[in-house]
């Protein structure tokens, strides 16, 4: 995706971090007094990496210390999460958390950690809807049209996703569960190849992150039927709940730390993130990616994680999703 690559290059140039220095644990009232690492569970240049660099750059400016972005992709971000769970609980190793971590609790029952139990919520800062989209040539132009087409043509709808068990997958399974439709799930290694096949007509529908699809939608190569919640990035596109009452799915991102991280460090980081989120410049940066700036307390963020863990467990069970 040219848009995302361009964003990544711009951010990478503006958020270059200084080398890590060797230092022992310092008093928390001086936190942070050395570089902080934000671990990302996905590859460089993707949406998660870009969001981490956006917030990391602002945190570096706030505290006068480098916030180093470190990508550790693998197992739907479980590799990175496991690394942070077992890192020292001193506030200097943080995790770029997302909805996939709530889903993974039920998708990967044999993990040696529990995300809600073993991570300390610090601050949520971004929320993004998903967009239900089809190719520009697909006959359905509205959600009711699509549902009617799917029911009249069983076995013909392929649903692409960025990977099994991710938000772009479970959002589509939730849609099927609530509408009585049935799609064939076709997982890919990320959104770009899935979008290529959607545009080519090999797949018929995708529930993608707005950030990944917005450039193609604006170019007229994809048709958005609806969004999972209203967004300024696509102001004229209706919400799915208008046609499927009660439907709700969205992607969120925030920062967590190993459990037992001192409350003083968590509170300091939370206050800084909330101040960044309130800045119009940062809000615009997120909006350009199709995201909405949000803020909450660590306790409120914990409730969000718990609620999504329970909600998506029901969908994983319904669709009998197995990790691949």
TINULO-693098 format. One line per 3 residues: number of its first residue (from 0); for each residue x, y negated, z negated of C-alpha. Coordinates in nm, 3 decimals. Example, Ala and Ser with C-alpha at 12.3 -4.5 7.8 and 13.67 -1.06 7.14 Angstrom:
2
0	1.230 0.450 -0.780; 1.367 0.106 -0.714
//
This chain:
324
0	0.000 0.000 0.000; 0.168 -0.319 0.120; -0.018 -0.532 -0.133
3	0.099 -0.330 -0.431; 0.455 -0.301 -0.303; 0.474 -0.676 -0.254
6	0.337 -0.733 -0.604; 0.588 -0.487 -0.745; 0.886 -0.651 -0.575
9	0.782 -0.994 -0.697; 0.735 -0.871 -1.052; 1.054 -0.667 -1.054
12	1.253 -0.977 -0.958; 1.081 -1.189 -1.222; 1.095 -0.936 -1.504
15	1.452 -0.808 -1.485; 1.558 -0.692 -1.829; 1.893 -0.723 -2.004
18	2.090 -0.406 -2.091; 1.991 -0.227 -2.408; 2.214 -0.307 -2.706
21	2.310 -0.064 -2.981; 2.158 -0.172 -3.309; 2.025 -0.013 -3.621
24	1.678 -0.059 -3.760; 1.628 -0.417 -3.865; 1.381 -0.572 -4.103
27	1.033 -0.586 -3.958; 0.993 -0.955 -4.044; 1.256 -1.018 -3.774
30	1.079 -0.795 -3.521; 1.171 -0.778 -3.243; 1.541 -0.852 -3.279
33	1.661 -0.628 -2.993; 1.520 -0.494 -2.663; 1.185 -0.313 -2.669
36	1.107 -0.031 -2.425; 0.763 0.015 -2.270; 0.733 0.370 -2.134
39	0.509 0.422 -1.830; 0.379 0.763 -1.728; 0.367 0.695 -1.355
42	0.611 0.609 -1.078; 0.753 0.265 -1.005; 0.539 0.048 -0.778
45	0.205 0.194 -0.886; -0.070 0.004 -1.067; 0.040 0.118 -1.414
48	0.399 0.014 -1.349; 0.289 -0.326 -1.219; 0.066 -0.387 -1.521
51	0.348 -0.289 -1.755; 0.581 -0.535 -1.584; 0.322 -0.812 -1.602
54	0.268 -0.776 -1.976; 0.634 -0.695 -2.040; 0.752 -1.012 -1.870
57	0.514 -1.223 -2.080; 0.617 -1.046 -2.401; 0.982 -1.110 -2.318
60	0.903 -1.480 -2.284; 0.707 -1.480 -2.609; 0.968 -1.309 -2.825
63	1.290 -1.401 -2.647; 1.384 -1.034 -2.625; 1.384 -0.804 -2.320
66	1.084 -0.572 -2.284; 1.233 -0.301 -2.065; 0.994 -0.102 -1.843
69	1.091 0.265 -1.816; 0.900 0.497 -1.582; 0.876 0.864 -1.687
72	0.620 1.018 -1.450; 0.482 1.368 -1.487; 0.179 1.574 -1.598
75	-0.071 1.287 -1.570; 0.142 1.069 -1.803; 0.176 1.342 -2.068
78	0.555 1.351 -2.023; 0.581 0.983 -2.113; 0.326 1.007 -2.394
81	0.511 1.301 -2.549; 0.836 1.103 -2.536; 0.682 0.809 -2.721
84	0.499 1.023 -2.977; 0.836 1.167 -3.082; 1.027 0.836 -3.068
87	1.126 0.647 -3.384; 0.826 0.466 -3.532; 0.996 0.128 -3.546
90	0.808 -0.068 -3.280; 1.093 -0.059 -3.028; 0.944 0.221 -2.815
93	0.595 0.150 -2.682; 0.365 0.328 -2.437; 0.155 0.188 -2.152
96	-0.163 0.377 -2.234; -0.462 0.425 -2.007; -0.788 0.611 -1.965
99	-0.600 0.920 -1.845; -0.469 0.969 -2.197; -0.824 0.993 -2.332
102	-0.914 1.240 -2.056; -0.601 1.450 -2.111; -0.706 1.544 -2.464
105	-0.963 1.788 -2.322; -0.789 1.855 -1.991; -0.465 1.975 -2.156
108	-0.573 2.158 -2.474; -0.227 2.307 -2.534; -0.036 1.980 -2.575
111	0.177 1.967 -2.888; 0.037 1.623 -2.973; -0.304 1.462 -3.002
114	-0.311 1.119 -2.846; -0.568 0.963 -3.078; -0.401 1.110 -3.387
117	-0.034 1.064 -3.298; -0.041 0.721 -3.134; -0.102 0.390 -3.308
120	-0.317 0.155 -3.097; -0.149 -0.184 -3.057; -0.345 -0.388 -2.803
123	-0.570 -0.336 -2.501; -0.524 -0.600 -2.234; -0.672 -0.488 -1.900
126	-0.992 -0.335 -1.773; -1.079 -0.245 -1.417; -1.387 -0.094 -1.257
129	-1.373 0.179 -0.999; -1.514 0.128 -0.652; -1.726 0.388 -0.475
132	-1.613 0.357 -0.115; -1.645 0.520 0.226; -1.481 0.465 0.562
135	-1.605 0.179 0.776; -1.763 0.431 1.018; -1.951 0.638 0.760
138	-2.330 0.617 0.818; -2.435 0.540 0.458; -2.424 0.173 0.370
141	-2.578 0.184 0.021; -2.565 0.420 -0.277; -2.925 0.544 -0.219
144	-2.834 0.608 0.146; -2.527 0.802 0.037; -2.720 1.014 -0.214
147	-2.982 1.095 0.049; -2.711 1.185 0.301; -2.531 1.410 0.052
150	-2.849 1.597 -0.037; -2.952 1.633 0.329; -2.607 1.756 0.432
153	-2.490 1.994 0.155; -2.132 2.112 0.172; -2.020 1.829 0.399
156	-1.898 1.572 0.146; -1.529 1.576 0.055; -1.436 1.351 -0.238
159	-1.074 1.239 -0.244; -0.901 1.145 -0.568; -0.560 1.033 -0.687
162	-0.521 1.361 -0.874; -0.709 1.628 -1.068; -0.845 1.503 -1.399
165	-0.763 1.138 -1.344; -1.010 0.851 -1.356; -1.071 0.863 -0.981
168	-1.170 1.229 -1.018; -1.383 1.228 -1.332; -1.573 0.916 -1.219
171	-1.688 1.109 -0.914; -1.779 1.412 -1.124; -1.986 1.188 -1.351
174	-2.168 1.056 -1.044; -2.248 1.410 -0.929; -2.361 1.508 -1.279
177	-2.604 1.215 -1.293; -2.738 1.233 -0.935; -2.760 1.606 -0.870
180	-2.525 1.583 -0.573; -2.236 1.815 -0.499; -1.901 1.721 -0.345
183	-1.586 1.917 -0.268; -1.302 1.764 -0.466; -0.980 1.706 -0.272
186	-0.696 1.592 -0.504; -0.392 1.402 -0.379; -0.066 1.283 -0.530
189	-0.181 0.927 -0.583; -0.427 0.696 -0.412; -0.238 0.608 -0.089
192	-0.261 0.952 0.079; -0.621 0.990 -0.037; -0.709 0.653 0.114
195	-0.540 0.750 0.441; -0.762 1.058 0.471; -1.070 0.861 0.370
198	-1.009 0.607 0.646; -0.946 0.891 0.892; -1.277 1.058 0.805
201	-1.126 1.375 0.662; -1.283 1.280 0.329; -1.617 1.105 0.294
204	-1.604 0.925 -0.040; -1.366 0.811 -0.309; -1.408 0.648 -0.650
207	-1.085 0.451 -0.652; -0.924 0.185 -0.866; -1.016 -0.156 -0.729
210	-0.648 -0.254 -0.742; -0.550 0.029 -0.505; -0.827 -0.032 -0.252
213	-0.890 -0.406 -0.259; -0.654 -0.487 0.032; -0.814 -0.223 0.257
216	-1.162 -0.338 0.161; -1.077 -0.700 0.240; -0.932 -0.587 0.573
219	-1.259 -0.413 0.661; -1.104 -0.066 0.673; -1.315 0.066 0.383
222	-1.674 -0.006 0.289; -1.750 -0.050 -0.081; -2.092 0.090 -0.168
225	-2.083 -0.006 -0.535; -1.853 -0.068 -0.831; -1.868 0.106 -1.166
228	-1.899 -0.236 -1.332; -1.920 -0.584 -1.184; -1.594 -0.752 -1.094
231	-1.496 -1.092 -0.959; -1.269 -0.914 -0.712; -1.580 -0.783 -0.533
234	-1.853 -1.027 -0.642; -2.108 -0.924 -0.379; -2.083 -0.551 -0.441
237	-2.357 -0.410 -0.671; -2.289 -0.188 -0.969; -2.352 0.186 -0.949
240	-2.579 0.158 -1.254; -2.824 -0.044 -1.045; -2.900 0.278 -0.856
243	-2.792 0.536 -1.117; -2.912 0.401 -1.453; -2.664 0.457 -1.734
246	-2.363 0.520 -1.512; -2.051 0.366 -1.663; -1.686 0.430 -1.579
249	-1.386 0.205 -1.585; -1.010 0.210 -1.622; -0.839 0.041 -1.915
252	-0.478 -0.019 -2.006; -0.317 -0.112 -2.332; -0.012 -0.062 -2.548
255	0.031 0.205 -2.814; 0.319 0.304 -3.042; 0.416 0.615 -3.241
258	0.200 0.667 -3.548; 0.348 0.525 -3.868; 0.487 0.225 -3.681
261	0.488 -0.057 -3.938; 0.168 -0.259 -3.945; 0.371 -0.579 -3.939
264	0.515 -0.489 -3.597; 0.176 -0.378 -3.462; 0.005 -0.695 -3.583
267	0.278 -0.914 -3.436; 0.252 -0.741 -3.098; -0.129 -0.750 -3.103
270	-0.133 -1.124 -3.170; 0.118 -1.183 -2.889; -0.076 -0.973 -2.637
273	-0.405 -1.142 -2.726; -0.243 -1.483 -2.677; -0.111 -1.373 -2.337
276	-0.453 -1.243 -2.236; -0.604 -1.582 -2.319; -0.368 -1.757 -2.077
279	-0.541 -1.847 -1.746; -0.226 -1.771 -1.547; -0.213 -1.415 -1.676
282	-0.587 -1.374 -1.624; -0.543 -1.473 -1.260; -0.256 -1.229 -1.213
285	-0.481 -0.947 -1.335; -0.774 -1.071 -1.124; -0.555 -1.060 -0.814
288	-0.514 -0.688 -0.885; -0.888 -0.640 -0.936; -0.852 -0.623 -1.314
291	-1.015 -0.818 -1.595; -0.819 -0.944 -1.895; -0.958 -0.815 -2.227
294	-0.845 -0.824 -2.588; -0.927 -0.653 -2.917; -0.788 -0.566 -3.255
297	-0.591 -0.244 -3.306; -0.899 -0.100 -3.482; -1.122 -0.193 -3.189
300	-0.877 -0.036 -2.946; -0.882 0.282 -3.156; -1.262 0.297 -3.124
303	-1.234 0.263 -2.746; -0.988 0.552 -2.728; -1.207 0.771 -2.949
306	-1.525 0.693 -2.754; -1.367 0.765 -2.416; -1.205 1.083 -2.545
309	-1.548 1.215 -2.643; -1.729 1.091 -2.331; -1.489 1.231 -2.076
312	-1.464 1.562 -2.259; -1.831 1.615 -2.167; -1.757 1.552 -1.798
315	-1.450 1.777 -1.798; -1.662 2.056 -1.945; -1.954 1.999 -1.705
318	-1.731 2.004 -1.396; -1.505 2.280 -1.538; -1.199 2.075 -1.452
321	-0.869 2.254 -1.497; -0.531 2.087 -1.507; -0.312 2.164 -1.208
//
